[in-house]
């Protein structure tokens, strides 16, 4: 109690004593005044102490998404924890993290030992956290095609989509003047849940194929692109498109092929300038000969394509040419016309004359009869591969195709029980059921089937039994 206050109490007691002369009364008054003053001072001190405690223990009960995470003296403590946790998550996930402001602060009072430690607040927040991240979305005409961690990864995907068309242009000696997308493509920064961020390869595959569906086939022994495509009701071209990195002619058992025909979400446009050589078509001129039948024609002189150098601007969409502008053409060589001789002679009747002719010009290398311990049922006439084989007489073709050791073979029925066979052919020009005249070219000499060199194996059969052809060539057989 300060001196000024004691002085005022002393003066008050003196005034009371002057007014009241009795000694006993004065003592009582004095004591009462002192007690009253002391009691009032104590009450005031207690009041001040109570107010001070109320202010000091003010605190906040903190809830996040409806869950209690701790009690703090001030909100800055929570802000500091959130900042620390965001940095920690950003480091762990390698991507900028955001924590939604879903905190609820309730006024309360708490002693120091009742406050929650920062580390405990952080752990409690981790258990209940729902956080977003800043990621980068690839958008095409407003549609999100994928979400990546960083802007660089999103741009790398767009570069990867363009890459095959750049490489293709380089392989074709084209110079790319511009490359872009038909669609309005943007890389946009977005705040998204961490679960929305996607794997690089998955996004690339999805954009390139137009789907995230996976369907494959493991190649088995004896399979090829045609049989596999047929099995899954695809065209060979579709299967090639689904496997751009696979050579259709070089697949092996165990290889895995994709069965998803790509329908890419993005269309890559390339504007190229290309220099290339192009053929110039040759004309065909005809000459006529009365020594040949009307259905016969031979090439007197083969045509030769001309050559020209072309410089053109080419627009391609996903590697497919959609427009071309010729800038310059330079003739390298002129074409040479092809000359064909056509016959004018009337075609003979499509029936047997009764006399066989020799089917081709050649050297007799093996006759009819026993050979190497077995029966040789015809004669062999050696000639160069491609030499014309003619029908020995008119008749109807009863077989034209492959027949075991005969190789490619033609058989003709001449009537009267007589048939002829022409084996080991390299090419066949007639089909089963066709009527042919005597001397018509029906095949070409070859070396197919069981053969030791290019020749025609010629048989004559009577009622199915082989007979010696030389007994019938140039003679009336019916």
C-alpha positions in Angstrom: 0.0 0.0 0.0 1.6 3.3 -1.1 2.3 6.4 1.2 -0.4 8.6 -0.3 -3.0 6.0 0.5 -1.8 5.7 4.1 -1.9 9.4 4.6 -5.5 9.5 3.5 -6.5 6.7 5.9 -4.7 8.6 8.8 -6.6 11.8 8.1 -9.9 9.9 8.0 -9.3 8.3 11.4 -8.4 11.7 13.0 -11.6 13.3 11.8 -13.7 10.4 13.2 -11.8 10.7 16.5 -12.4 14.4 16.8 -16.1 14.0 16.3 -16.2 11.1 18.8 -14.3 11.9 22.0 -14.7 8.4 23.7 -11.4 6.5 23.7 -13.1 3.1 23.3 -15.3 4.3 20.5 -12.3 5.8 18.7 -10.4 2.5 18.9 -13.4 0.6 17.4 -13.8 3.1 14.6 -10.1 3.1 13.8 -10.0 -0.7 13.6 -13.1 -0.9 11.4 -11.8 1.6 9.0 -8.5 -0.2 8.7 -10.2 -3.6 8.2 -12.6 -2.2 5.6 -9.8 -0.6 3.6 -7.6 -3.7 3.8 -10.5 -5.9 2.6 -11.3 -3.7 -0.3 -7.7 -3.7 -1.4 -7.5 -7.5 -1.3 -10.7 -7.9 -3.3 -9.4 -5.5 -5.9 -6.1 -7.4 -6.2 -8.0 -10.7 -6.6 -10.1 -9.2 -9.3 -7.0 -7.9 -11.2 -5.5 -11.4 -10.9 -8.6 -13.1 -12.2 -8.8 -10.8 -15.2 -5.1 -11.3 -16.0 -5.6 -15.2 -15.9 -8.6 -15.0 -18.1 -6.7 -13.1 -20.8 -3.6 -15.3 -20.5 -5.5 -18.6 -20.9 -7.4 -17.6 -23.9 -7.0 -20.3 -26.7 -8.6 -21.9 -29.7 -9.9 -25.5 -30.1 -9.0 -26.3 -33.8 -11.0 -28.7 -36.0 -10.1 -29.7 -39.6 -12.8 -31.2 -41.8 -14.8 -31.7 -38.6 -12.0 -33.6 -36.7 -10.2 -32.2 -33.6 -6.5 -31.7 -34.3 -5.4 -29.7 -31.2 -5.7 -26.6 -29.0 -3.4 -23.6 -29.6 -2.9 -20.2 -28.1 -3.0 -18.4 -31.5 -3.9 -19.2 -35.1 -0.4 -18.5 -36.4 0.7 -21.7 -34.8 -1.6 -23.6 -37.2 -0.5 -21.5 -40.1 3.1 -22.4 -39.4 2.3 -26.1 -39.2 0.5 -25.9 -42.5 3.4 -24.1 -44.2 5.8 -26.8 -42.9 3.6 -29.6 -44.0 3.1 -28.2 -47.5 6.9 -28.0 -47.9 7.3 -31.6 -46.7 4.6 -32.9 -49.0 5.9 -30.9 -51.9 9.3 -32.5 -51.4 7.9 -36.0 -51.0 5.6 -35.9 -54.0 7.9 -33.7 -56.2 4.9 -31.5 -57.0 3.5 -28.2 -55.5 1.0 -29.1 -52.8 -2.0 -27.0 -51.6 -4.0 -27.7 -48.5 -7.6 -26.5 -48.5 -8.5 -24.0 -45.8 -11.1 -26.1 -44.0 -10.0 -25.1 -40.4 -12.6 -24.2 -37.7 -11.5 -22.3 -34.6 -13.6 -22.4 -31.4 -12.8 -20.0 -28.5 -11.7 -21.8 -25.3 -9.4 -21.4 -22.3 -6.4 -23.7 -21.7 -3.4 -23.7 -19.4 0.0 -24.1 -20.9 0.2 -27.8 -20.2 -3.2 -28.3 -22.0 -1.9 -26.8 -25.3 -1.1 -29.2 -28.2 2.5 -29.4 -29.5 3.2 -28.4 -33.1 4.4 -31.9 -34.0 1.2 -33.4 -32.6 -0.9 -30.9 -34.6 1.1 -31.8 -37.8 0.6 -35.5 -37.2 -3.1 -35.1 -36.5 -3.5 -32.9 -39.6 -1.7 -35.6 -41.7 -4.2 -38.2 -40.5 -7.2 -36.1 -41.7 -5.7 -34.1 -44.5 -7.3 -33.7 -47.9 -4.8 -31.9 -50.1 -4.6 -30.8 -53.7 -1.6 -30.1 -55.9 -0.8 -27.7 -58.6 -0.4 -29.8 -61.8 -0.5 -29.3 -65.6 -3.3 -30.5 -67.8 -3.0 -31.1 -71.5 -6.3 -29.7 -73.0 -7.5 -30.2 -76.6 -10.5 -28.0 -77.6 -11.3 -27.7 -73.9 -11.1 -31.4 -73.2 -8.6 -32.6 -70.6 -6.5 -35.4 -72.1 -4.1 -35.9 -69.2 -2.6 -34.3 -66.1 1.1 -34.3 -65.4 3.3 -33.3 -62.5 5.2 -30.5 -64.3 4.8 -28.2 -67.2 8.0 -29.7 -68.7 6.5 -33.2 -68.7 3.3 -32.0 -70.4 5.3 -30.3 -73.1 7.5 -33.3 -73.5 4.4 -35.5 -74.2 3.3 -33.1 -77.0 6.9 -33.3 -78.4 6.7 -37.1 -78.3 3.5 -37.1 -80.2 5.1 -35.0 -83.0 8.3 -36.9 -83.0 7.4 -39.9 -85.3 6.2 -37.5 -88.0 9.4 -35.4 -87.8 11.5 -38.7 -88.1 9.4 -39.8 -91.0 10.0 -36.5 -92.8 13.7 -36.8 -92.3 13.7 -40.4 -93.7 11.9 -39.2 -96.8 14.4 -36.3 -97.2 11.7 -33.7 -96.6 12.3 -30.5 -94.7 9.6 -29.5 -92.3 8.6 -25.9 -92.5 6.0 -26.0 -89.8 4.4 -28.6 -87.5 1.4 -28.1 -85.2 -1.9 -29.6 -84.0 -5.2 -29.2 -85.8 -6.9 -29.0 -82.3 -6.5 -26.1 -80.0 -4.0 -27.6 -77.6 -3.0 -25.9 -74.4 -1.0 -26.8 -71.2 -3.0 -25.3 -68.3 -1.9 -25.1 -64.6 -4.7 -26.5 -62.4 -5.3 -27.3 -58.8 -6.3 -31.0 -58.6 -6.4 -33.9 -56.1 -3.1 -35.8 -56.0 -4.9 -38.8 -57.3 -5.7 -37.0 -60.6 -2.0 -36.7 -61.5 -1.1 -39.4 -64.1 1.9 -41.4 -65.3 3.8 -40.0 -68.3 3.6 -43.2 -70.4 0.0 -43.8 -69.6 -1.0 -40.2 -70.8 1.2 -40.6 -73.9 -0.3 -43.9 -74.8 -3.9 -42.7 -74.2 -3.5 -39.6 -76.4 -1.8 -41.6 -79.2 -4.3 -44.5 -79.3 -7.4 -42.6 -78.2 -8.1 -45.1 -75.5 -6.5 -46.7 -72.4 -7.8 -50.1 -73.4 -5.1 -52.8 -73.7 -5.7 -55.8 -75.9 -2.8 -58.0 -77.2 -2.0 -61.2 -79.1 1.0 -63.4 -78.6 2.3 -64.7 -81.9 2.2 -68.5 -82.3 4.2 -70.7 -84.7 2.9 -70.5 -88.3 1.0 -67.2 -87.8 1.5 -64.1 -89.8 -0.1 -60.6 -90.0 -2.9 -61.9 -92.4 -3.9 -64.8 -90.2 -3.9 -62.8 -87.0 -5.8 -59.9 -88.6 -8.4 -62.4 -89.9 -8.7 -64.0 -86.5 -9.7 -60.7 -84.9 -11.8 -59.4 -87.8 -9.2 -56.7 -88.6 -7.6 -55.7 -91.8 -3.9 -56.1 -92.3 -3.6 -52.3 -92.6 -5.4 -51.9 -89.2 -2.9 -54.4 -87.6 0.0 -52.5 -89.1 -1.4 -49.2 -87.7 -1.7 -50.8 -84.3 1.9 -51.9 -84.4 3.9 -49.1 -86.1 7.2 -50.3 -84.7 6.8 -53.9 -86.0 8.0 -55.1 -89.4 5.0 -57.3 -90.6 7.4 -59.6 -92.4 9.6 -60.2 -89.4 7.4 -61.5 -86.6 8.3 -64.6 -84.5 6.6 -66.9 -82.0 6.3 -65.1 -78.6 6.2 -61.6 -80.1 3.3 -59.5 -78.6 1.2 -57.5 -81.0 -1.3 -54.8 -80.0 -4.9 -55.3 -81.3 -6.0 -51.7 -80.6 -6.2 -49.7 -83.8 -5.2 -46.2 -82.8 -7.6 -43.3 -83.1 -5.5 -40.5 -81.7 -7.0 -37.5 -79.9 -4.5 -35.2 -81.5 -4.0 -34.6 -85.2 -0.4 -33.6 -86.1 -0.1 -31.4 -89.2 3.2 -31.1 -91.0 4.0 -28.7 -93.8 6.9 -30.1 -95.7 8.9 -29.2 -98.7 10.1 -32.4 -100.5 12.3 -33.1 -103.5 11.8 -36.5 -105.1 12.0 -38.4 -108.4 8.8 -39.5 -110.1 8.1 -41.8 -113.1 6.6 -40.4 -116.3 4.3 -43.0 -117.9 5.1 -44.3 -121.3 2.6 -44.7 -124.2 1.6 -48.0 -125.6 1.6 -48.4 -129.4 0.2 -51.4 -131.3 1.4 -53.2 -134.4 -0.6 -56.0 -136.1 0.3 -59.4 -137.5 -1.7 -61.8 -139.6 0.5 -64.7 -138.5 -1.0 -64.5 -134.9 -4.4 -65.3 -133.7 -6.6 -62.4 -132.5 -6.3 -63.4 -128.8 -2.5 -63.4 -129.0 -0.2 -60.5 -128.3 3.5 -60.1 -127.8 5.6 -57.2 -126.6 7.9 -56.1 -129.4 9.6 -53.4 -127.3 9.1 -52.9 -123.6 8.2 -49.4 -122.5 10.6 -47.4 -120.4 9.3 -44.9 -117.8 10.7 -41.4 -118.0 12.0 -39.7 -114.9 11.4 -36.2 -113.5 12.6 -34.3 -110.4 9.8 -32.7 -108.5 9.9 -30.1 -105.7 6.6 -29.9 -103.9 4.9 -28.5 -100.7 3.1 -31.3 -99.0 0.5 -31.1 -96.1 0.1 -34.2 -94.0 -2.3 -35.1 -91.2 -0.8 -37.7 -88.9 1.5 -38.7 -91.7 -1.2 -39.0 -94.4 -0.9 -36.6 -97.4 -4.0 -34.4 -97.7 -2.7 -31.7 -100.0 0.2 -31.1 -102.4 1.4 -28.1 -104.4 3.9 -28.7 -107.1 6.6 -25.9 -107.1 8.9 -27.1 -109.8 9.4 -30.1 -112.2 12.5 -30.9 -114.1 12.6 -33.7 -116.8 15.5 -36.1 -116.2 14.7 -38.5 -119.0 11.8 -38.9 -121.5 9.7 -42.1 -121.6 10.0 -44.7 -124.4 6.8 -46.0 -125.9 6.0 -49.7 -125.5 5.2 -51.6 -128.8 2.8 -54.5 -128.7 2.1 -56.8 -131.7 -1.5 -58.1 -131.8 -2.7 -60.9 -134.0 -5.4 -60.5 -136.6 -5.8 -64.2 -137.6 -9.2 -65.7 -136.9 -9.3 -68.0 -133.9 -9.7 -71.7 -134.9 -12.7 -73.7 -133.6 -12.5 -74.5 -129.9 -12.5 -78.2 -130.4 -10.1 -81.0 -131.2 -8.8 -81.5 -134.7 -7.7 -85.1 -134.1 -4.0 -84.3 -134.6 -1.6 -83.4 -131.8 1.3 -80.8 -132.2 4.4 -80.6 -130.0 3.5 -78.3 -127.1 6.8 -76.3 -127.1 10.1 -75.8 -128.8 12.7 -77.6 -126.7 15.2 -80.4 -126.4 14.1 -83.9 -125.6 15.9 -84.9 -122.4 13.8 -87.9 -121.4 11.6 -90.2 -123.4 8.6 -92.4 -122.5 9.2 -95.7 -120.7 11.3 -97.1 -117.9 13.6 -94.6 -116.2 15.6 -95.0 -112.9 13.7 -98.2 -112.1 10.2 -96.6 -112.5 7.9 -95.8 -115.4 8.3 -92.3 -117.0 4.8 -91.6 -118.3 5.5 -88.8 -120.7 8.4 -87.0 -122.5 10.5 -84.1 -121.2 11.2 -81.1 -123.4 13.9 -78.8 -121.9 13.5 -75.1 -122.6 14.1 -71.8 -120.8 11.8 -70.8 -118.0 9.0 -68.7 -119.4 9.0 -70.4 -122.8 5.3 -70.6 -124.0 3.6 -74.0 -123.8 0.8 -74.5 -126.3 -2.3 -76.8 -126.3 -1.4 -79.9 -128.4 -5.0 -79.8 -129.7 -8.3 -78.1 -129.0 -10.4 -79.2 -126.0 -11.6 -78.3 -122.5 -9.3 -77.6 -119.5 -10.1 -80.1 -116.8 -7.4 -79.1 -114.3 -5.2 -76.0 -113.8 -3.2 -75.7 -110.6 -0.7 -77.4 -108.3 -0.6 -81.2 -108.3 2.1 -82.7 -106.1 5.3 -83.9 -107.9 3.9 -82.4 -111.2 4.2 -78.9 -109.7 2.0 -76.5 -111.6 0.1 -78.5 -114.2 -2.6 -78.1 -116.9 -4.8 -81.0 -118.2 -6.9 -80.9 -121.3 -9.7 -83.2 -122.4 -9.7 -83.6 -126.2 -12.6 -86.0 -126.4 -12.6 -89.7 -127.6 -10.9 -90.7 -124.4 -7.8 -88.6 -125.1 -6.3 -86.2 -122.5 -2.9 -84.4 -122.4 -0.9 -83.1 -119.4 1.6 -80.2 -119.2 3.7 -80.3 -115.9 6.3 -78.3 -114.0 5.0 -75.0 -115.3 6.2 -71.6 -114.0 2.9 -69.9 -114.9 -0.6 -71.0 -115.9 -2.7 -68.8 -118.3 -6.0 -70.8 -118.3 -8.5 -72.0 -115.8 -10.6 -75.1 -115.3 -13.6 -75.3 -117.6 -12.1 -73.0 -120.3 -12.3 -74.1 -123.9 -9.0 -73.8 -125.8 -8.0 -74.2 -129.4 -5.0 -76.0 -130.9 -1.9 -73.9 -130.5 -3.2 -71.6 -127.8 -0.6 -70.6 -125.2 -1.8 -72.2 -121.9 1.2 -72.0 -119.7 5.0 -71.2 -119.4 7.9 -73.6 -119.0 9.1 -73.9 -115.4 10.9 -76.0 -112.8 8.2 -76.6 -110.2 7.3 -79.9 -108.4 9.8 -82.8 -108.6 12.0 -81.4 -111.3 15.8 -81.2 -112.0 15.7 -78.2 -114.4 13.3 -76.0 -116.4 11.3 -78.2 -118.9 7.8 -79.3 -119.7 6.7 -82.8 -118.9 4.2 -83.7 -121.6 1.8 -86.7 -121.4 -0.8 -88.2 -123.7 -3.4 -90.4 -122.0 -6.0 -92.7 -123.6 -8.9 -93.5 -121.2 -6.6 -92.5 -118.3 -3.7 -94.8 -119.3 -0.5 -93.1 -120.3 0.7 -93.8 -123.9 3.9 -92.8 -125.8 3.3 -89.1 -127.1 5.6 -89.7 -130.0 3.2 -92.3 -131.5 0.5 -89.5 -131.7 2.4 -86.3 -132.5 1.6 -85.1 -136.0 -0.7 -88.1 -136.6 -4.4 -88.6 -136.7 -5.3 -90.0 -133.3 -9.1 -90.1 -133.8 
